[in-house]
Amino acid sequence: MHLMYVCNQGLEYEYKAVNLLKGEQFSEEFSKLNPMGYVPALVDDDVVIADSFAIILYLEDKYPQHPLLPQDLQKKAVNLQAANIVSSSIQPLQNLDVLKYIEEKVNFDEKFVWVKYHIGKGFTALEKLLEGYSGKYATGNEVYLV
């Protein structure tokens, strides 16, 4: 969504899908971009960035004419908080590596209990954080980070 917003504003890009269920993130080609085997990865000429926050901040600085963060400091902080909830309290707790580990070390069904708990906790926090900010989008009527 974030890259699509930037790209819809006149920036050229090439999208390459990485099928996590087929293990394409562990291919030799993708491992050169991110040895951890995580997505996303951004390649911009000689620059390779393999972290969501780093990609966002890179794009924010490189293309200030297409901001991903609002100028209003309070809304900017809310966007960063919401992105952090997703990137540190929801996504990593339900990624394929974690679920595989739970399935192998605990049991198959426990991974679903784990996912439901952490996603629910994260989205409850997001809803509370975003109360009073929503408009057409999460933090108003402009498309930003969240």
C-alpha positions, 0 to 999 in steps of 0.5 A: 500500500505504501509503495503503491501510494508513492508510485501512484504519485508518478514514481516508476517501480517494478514489483516482484512478488515473493511467495513465502508459502513456496519458500521463495524468500530463501532462494539464492537470488532473494538471499542476496537482498536479505540473508534473513529471508524476510520481506519486503526488500527495496532495490534502488539502483545500488541501494538495497534495504530489507526492512519496512521502517528503513524502506519507509524512511528512505522513501520519505527522505528521497521523495519528500514531494510524496510524503508518507508521513504527515507534517502535523507532529501529532499525526506523524507520531500516531502514524509511527506508533501504529506502524510500530505496533504492526511491525513489532507487536503483530507481524513478527509474532505471526510470521511463518518462522514463528508459526513453524517453530510453535507447531514443531515445539508445542503442537499444530493447533497452538499456533492458531491460538498464538496467532489469534491472541497476538493479532487480536491484542495488536488490533485492539491497541491500534483501534484505541490509538486511532480513535479520533483520528480516522477519516477516509483513512486511518489518520485522516483524509490523506493517505499516509503510512497507516 
